Amino acid sequence: MPPATGSRVPGEHKVLALRRIRDPATAEPLDRGLVVWFPGPQSFTGEDCAELHVHGGPAVVSGVLRALGHLPGLRPAEPGEFTRRAFRRGKLDLTAAEGLGDLIRAETEAQRRQALRQMEGELGRLYQRWSETLTQALAHLEAYIDFSEDDNVEEEVLSQVDATVRALEREIGAHLRDGRRGELLRGGVRAVIAGPPNVGKSSLLNLLCQRPAAIVSPVAGTTRDVVEVALNVGGYPLVLSDTAGLRDATDPVEQEGVSRARDRLRQAGLVLAALGGRRQDLGLAAEQLRLARRHLGRITGHVGAEDVLDIIFRDFCVGK
């Protein structure tokens, strides 16, 4: 008798049946819910599988789980165990398993669509085609190596293999140069609002997320830390960060905020420049040059602030 359903037969294949669910040890009714039987290999994992659809109250769920836990041979599944079992039995490949994980975690329509396409085999079919192309090229090349001396394989085979592999290389290269679209869609585009102090960065953040996520004040340097919000923009995920105003701060706390702002700028896929007129515009441009100089300094050796000051005094005769 299947656990806790009160029925002596598993039930019709893939048909939901309304059953009273009881504790198998005490026969106490736990709930009245739906039971469905999936015999292998026509189940998600390829194994025999039964599902209990119960009401979602905490007492009902805990009571059913507790009753099942008393049955020999039953235990809670490990995280991802059903997907792992499906993979081991050939019900899913790795790309479909990844797509399933993405579908479970999807928060926007665009994420859902991409995950569903991958779970249904779009990426897997592409990789399978590449694998078949490589297999054919390898077979032709090995045939040439083994049988060319017997004149059973023509010289043209080598040029055909070379053309096939080069075409595949170009296709894979284009696939890898897609601007990380899938990764960005999965994790969200990271956008940073940057600019000098007191030009409306926090106000812009609040406007975009339609709530007072950041403190707004007429006092320059109010934002000391990174304020981050997750947005859904037309079905696409966007992680938007408000940062401390970029300037030469003297306060240690503000200095740390500016340092974190510069770190976020380096990691950003999109920068929203909040400018207060023609100036600190120049201030943001100076910050971009500062970042570029720092990256070049890693290649050419350390470049310090004194180097910049020397050029300023040399080229502009400051102080004369």
VMD Tcl script that draws the C-alpha trace (Angstrom):
set ca {
  {0.00 0.00 0.00}
  {1.50 3.37 -0.97}
  {2.35 5.55 2.04}
  {-0.39 7.58 3.64}
  {-2.97 7.53 0.79}
  {-5.25 4.74 1.97}
  {-5.23 3.17 -1.50}
  {-3.87 -0.29 -2.23}
  {-3.02 0.50 -5.88}
  {-0.74 3.27 -7.10}
  {-3.44 4.81 -9.28}
  {-3.76 5.46 -12.99}
  {-0.65 6.71 -14.73}
  {-0.36 10.53 -14.61}
  {-3.95 11.01 -13.43}
  {-4.65 13.17 -10.38}
  {-6.85 11.43 -7.79}
  {-8.49 13.06 -4.78}
  {-7.56 11.08 -1.67}
  {-7.68 11.38 2.09}
  {-4.07 11.37 3.28}
  {-3.48 9.61 6.58}
  {-0.56 8.95 8.90}
  {0.44 5.36 8.01}
  {1.34 4.62 11.65}
  {-1.82 5.90 13.37}
  {-4.31 6.21 10.47}
  {-4.97 9.77 11.62}
  {-6.23 11.98 8.76}
  {-3.65 14.59 7.85}
  {-5.26 16.24 4.82}
  {-7.44 15.68 1.78}
  {-5.36 16.26 -1.29}
  {-4.38 15.14 -4.77}
  {-2.20 12.13 -5.49}
  {-0.55 11.33 -8.83}
  {1.57 8.35 -9.85}
  {4.43 8.55 -12.39}
  {5.88 5.12 -13.18}
  {9.39 5.11 -14.60}
  {10.80 5.74 -17.10}
  {7.98 8.20 -17.95}
  {8.71 10.46 -14.97}
  {10.91 13.52 -14.52}
  {13.76 11.48 -13.03}
  {13.09 8.29 -14.99}
  {12.25 6.47 -11.74}
  {8.92 5.47 -10.16}
  {7.59 8.61 -8.52}
  {4.51 9.57 -6.51}
  {3.44 13.14 -5.78}
  {1.23 14.33 -2.93}
  {-0.45 17.71 -3.52}
  {-1.52 18.96 -0.11}
  {-2.76 22.26 1.29}
  {0.07 24.67 1.96}
  {-0.50 25.41 5.64}
  {2.59 24.86 7.82}
  {0.81 22.34 10.09}
  {-0.38 20.25 7.12}
  {3.00 20.23 5.38}
  {4.97 19.44 8.53}
  {2.48 16.70 9.51}
  {2.74 14.97 6.12}
  {6.54 15.26 6.07}
  {6.79 13.93 9.60}
  {4.58 10.95 8.73}
  {6.60 10.18 5.61}
  {9.82 10.48 7.60}
  {8.75 7.57 9.79}
  {8.55 5.20 6.82}
  {11.62 3.03 6.18}
  {13.72 3.97 3.17}
  {12.37 7.52 2.84}
  {14.38 10.69 3.44}
  {14.23 14.34 2.35}
  {15.82 14.99 -1.04}
  {19.09 16.88 -1.13}
  {19.08 20.27 -2.92}
  {18.98 19.58 -6.66}
  {18.77 15.80 -6.18}
  {15.80 15.26 -8.49}
  {17.55 17.16 -11.28}
  {20.76 15.21 -10.65}
  {18.87 11.90 -10.86}
  {17.21 13.03 -14.09}
  {20.62 13.89 -15.54}
  {22.12 10.54 -14.55}
  {19.27 8.68 -16.24}
  {19.60 10.73 -19.44}
  {16.39 12.71 -18.99}
  {18.30 16.02 -19.04}
  {21.69 17.16 -20.32}
  {23.79 19.72 -18.45}
  {22.48 22.67 -20.46}
  {18.87 21.68 -19.74}
  {19.69 21.20 -16.05}
  {21.21 24.69 -15.95}
  {18.13 26.05 -17.73}
  {15.88 24.42 -15.13}
  {17.84 26.07 -12.33}
  {17.59 29.42 -14.09}
  {13.84 28.93 -14.59}
  {13.34 28.29 -10.88}
  {15.28 31.46 -10.02}
  {13.78 33.61 -12.81}
  {12.38 36.92 -11.57}
  {11.60 38.65 -14.89}
  {9.86 37.68 -18.12}
  {13.07 37.86 -20.12}
  {14.84 35.56 -17.65}
  {11.93 33.13 -17.79}
  {11.92 33.04 -21.60}
  {15.67 32.45 -21.83}
  {15.64 29.74 -19.14}
  {12.69 27.94 -20.75}
  {14.38 27.93 -24.17}
  {17.52 26.45 -22.64}
  {15.60 23.90 -20.57}
  {13.71 22.76 -23.67}
  {16.98 22.05 -25.44}
  {17.78 25.07 -27.60}
  {21.38 25.31 -26.37}
  {21.72 21.54 -26.10}
  {20.73 21.09 -29.76}
  {23.29 23.68 -30.82}
  {26.07 21.92 -28.90}
  {24.93 18.55 -30.21}
  {25.22 19.84 -33.78}
  {28.74 21.08 -33.05}
  {29.60 17.68 -31.57}
  {28.30 15.89 -34.67}
  {30.30 18.20 -36.92}
  {33.48 17.50 -34.94}
  {32.76 13.77 -34.96}
  {32.40 13.77 -38.74}
  {35.58 15.82 -39.20}
  {37.49 13.49 -36.89}
  {36.22 10.40 -38.70}
  {37.27 11.79 -42.09}
  {40.69 12.78 -40.78}
  {41.30 9.37 -39.22}
  {40.16 7.70 -42.42}
  {42.71 9.74 -44.36}
  {45.46 8.84 -41.87}
  {44.65 5.13 -42.00}
  {43.73 4.59 -45.65}
  {45.23 7.36 -47.80}
  {48.17 5.16 -48.81}
  {45.73 2.63 -50.29}
  {44.15 5.34 -52.47}
  {40.81 4.66 -50.82}
  {40.58 8.25 -49.50}
  {41.12 11.25 -51.77}
  {43.30 14.26 -50.97}
  {40.23 16.49 -51.04}
  {39.22 15.07 -47.68}
  {41.88 17.14 -45.93}
  {40.69 20.41 -47.45}
  {37.09 19.53 -46.60}
  {38.00 18.78 -42.99}
  {40.00 22.02 -42.77}
  {37.11 24.07 -44.16}
  {34.60 22.40 -41.83}
  {36.71 22.96 -38.73}
  {37.48 26.58 -39.63}
  {33.78 27.29 -40.19}
  {32.95 25.70 -36.84}
  {35.69 27.72 -35.17}
  {34.18 30.93 -36.53}
  {30.71 29.92 -35.37}
  {31.89 29.07 -31.86}
  {33.87 32.31 -31.74}
  {30.78 34.33 -32.66}
  {28.82 32.43 -30.01}
  {31.38 33.36 -27.37}
  {31.50 36.99 -28.52}
  {27.83 37.65 -27.85}
  {28.60 40.35 -25.28}
  {27.80 37.97 -22.41}
  {24.09 38.46 -23.17}
  {23.00 35.26 -21.45}
  {25.11 35.97 -18.38}
  {23.87 39.54 -18.17}
  {20.26 38.42 -18.53}
  {20.75 35.76 -15.88}
  {22.45 37.97 -13.29}
  {21.15 41.38 -14.34}
  {22.86 44.34 -15.98}
  {24.90 46.23 -13.40}
  {24.34 49.96 -13.75}
  {26.02 52.65 -11.63}
  {24.90 56.25 -11.09}
  {28.10 58.28 -10.82}
  {29.12 61.90 -10.68}
  {30.29 64.66 -8.34}
  {28.57 65.31 -5.01}
  {25.15 66.95 -4.76}
  {24.10 66.72 -8.41}
  {21.00 64.56 -7.88}
  {22.32 60.98 -8.06}
  {20.20 59.79 -5.13}
  {17.15 61.65 -6.47}
  {17.62 59.88 -9.80}
  {17.81 56.49 -8.04}
  {14.60 57.21 -6.11}
  {12.87 58.33 -9.29}
  {13.84 55.19 -11.19}
  {12.84 52.76 -8.44}
  {9.73 54.78 -7.47}
  {10.51 54.76 -3.74}
  {12.80 56.60 -1.30}
  {15.61 54.03 -1.44}
  {18.35 56.60 -0.82}
  {18.50 59.59 1.55}
  {18.28 62.91 -0.26}
  {19.79 66.06 1.28}
  {21.08 69.44 0.06}
  {24.28 68.72 1.99}
  {27.05 67.52 -0.32}
  {28.44 64.07 0.46}
  {25.27 62.63 2.04}
  {25.73 59.27 0.31}
  {28.71 57.53 1.87}
  {28.05 53.89 0.91}
  {26.71 52.11 -2.17}
  {22.91 51.93 -2.25}
  {21.80 49.07 -4.52}
  {18.32 48.24 -5.83}
  {17.10 45.52 -8.21}
  {14.75 46.71 -10.95}
  {12.66 45.02 -13.62}
  {12.93 47.13 -16.76}
  {10.63 45.82 -19.46}
  {11.19 42.24 -18.32}
  {14.97 42.62 -18.10}
  {16.78 42.61 -14.74}
  {18.78 45.69 -13.79}
  {20.89 46.11 -10.65}
  {21.19 49.87 -10.09}
  {23.71 51.38 -7.66}
  {23.83 54.90 -6.23}
  {27.34 55.88 -5.18}
  {29.20 58.51 -3.21}
  {30.05 61.71 -5.06}
  {33.42 61.59 -6.81}
  {35.79 64.15 -5.33}
  {39.02 64.42 -3.35}
  {37.48 63.79 0.07}
  {39.30 64.51 3.33}
  {36.90 62.76 5.70}
  {37.99 59.09 6.19}
  {34.41 57.78 5.94}
  {33.73 59.70 2.73}
  {37.09 58.55 1.34}
  {35.97 54.94 1.81}
  {32.67 55.77 0.08}
  {34.50 57.29 -2.88}
  {36.76 54.23 -3.06}
  {33.73 51.94 -3.17}
  {32.15 54.14 -5.84}
  {35.26 53.76 -8.01}
  {35.19 49.98 -7.51}
  {31.58 49.87 -8.72}
  {32.47 51.99 -11.72}
  {35.10 49.46 -12.75}
  {32.56 46.61 -12.47}
  {29.66 48.40 -14.16}
  {28.21 47.35 -17.48}
  {26.38 50.68 -17.73}
  {27.21 54.08 -16.20}
  {24.56 56.77 -15.71}
  {26.44 60.05 -15.47}
  {24.73 62.57 -13.17}
  {26.20 65.94 -14.08}
  {25.75 69.34 -12.48}
  {26.40 71.52 -15.52}
  {29.72 71.83 -17.37}
  {31.86 71.32 -14.18}
  {33.05 68.33 -11.62}
  {30.95 66.98 -16.36}
  {34.62 67.69 -16.34}
  {34.84 66.03 -12.94}
  {33.39 62.79 -14.30}
  {35.69 62.96 -17.31}
  {38.64 63.43 -14.95}
  {37.55 60.37 -12.98}
  {37.40 58.26 -16.15}
  {40.92 59.41 -17.07}
  {42.03 58.61 -13.53}
  {40.69 55.07 -13.83}
  {42.30 54.58 -17.25}
  {45.61 55.87 -15.91}
  {45.44 53.48 -12.97}
  {44.92 50.51 -15.31}
  {47.84 51.57 -17.50}
  {49.95 52.01 -14.37}
  {49.54 48.31 -13.66}
  {51.28 47.59 -16.95}
  {53.92 50.31 -17.09}
  {54.66 50.56 -13.38}
  {53.25 52.69 -10.57}
  {52.11 56.18 -11.54}
  {51.55 58.44 -8.56}
  {49.81 61.75 -7.99}
  {53.19 63.55 -8.16}
  {53.49 62.59 -11.83}
  {50.21 64.34 -12.57}
  {51.22 67.41 -10.55}
  {54.54 67.63 -12.39}
  {52.73 67.71 -15.74}
  {50.22 70.30 -14.49}
  {52.98 72.67 -13.33}
  {55.09 71.98 -16.43}
  {52.37 72.45 -19.06}
  {50.22 75.16 -17.45}
  {52.74 77.14 -15.40}
  {50.43 77.08 -12.35}
  {51.56 79.51 -9.65}
  {53.55 81.87 -11.90}
}
mol new
graphics top color blue
foreach p $ca { graphics top sphere $p radius 0.5 }
foreach p [lrange $ca 0 end-1] q [lrange $ca 1 end] { graphics top cylinder $p $q radius 0.2 }
display resetview
